[in-house]
Amino acid sequence: MPLEDIRPIKSELRNRYKALRRNMDSAFKESCDETIAQRVSGLWQYAKNRRLFTYVSTAIEVDTRRIIEKALEDGKTVAVPRCVPGTRTMEFYAISSLQELRPGSFGVLEPEPDPKKLWTDFSEGLCLVPALCYDWKGFRLGYGKGYYDRFLAGFEGNMVGLCYSECVRHKLPHGRYDRPVELLVTERFLRRTRPK
């Protein structure tokens, strides 16, 4: 029996959830973002870890800027990604302020490459993982470039997915090497997807 090509399915889902997010009422999105940020700061994974690896949100993503500022206030080491030009890989750099970031790949705010701030130890820490959509088991639908899939393959800390509840489905197509997050945080619920 031939394997089904899941690329068209993923493409259709990406278009659907991008449109849903673009059409969110701004006040509703702000309320959801605030609730999610509060829930993240209340997690045992947040309390336990002194290192936070997180994406810097775009307009249609769950806002991480308030989470970054809170983590810095709490004395955590915060590292954010930079897409390495000409590759499909990311590097994480420690930052002390959002003011250090500049528009980079795909218009996303990124840190300046500084060897002294490059983070290479991913044996522990909390990673906040972006996605357009998650399923009940913690598998994600990303933007299709594979940056986070490659990074998460070698990450050994806690992985938490941030998402709006409207963007959580019962099931998503995924590959055998895809790694699910251990917890989903939305504005309506927390869902443990697998034991750590």
Buried (B, 14 or more C-beta within 10 A) or exposed (E): EEEEEEEEEBEEBBEBBBEBBEEBEEEEBEEBBEBBBBBBBEBEBBEEBEBBBBBBBBEBBBBBBBBBBBBBEEEBBBBBBBBEEEEEEBBBBBBEEBEBBEEBBEEBBBBEEEEEBBBEEBEEBBBBBBBBBBBBBBBBBBBEEEBBBBBBEEBEBBBBBBBBEBBBBEEBBBEEEBBBBBBBBBBEEEBEBEEE
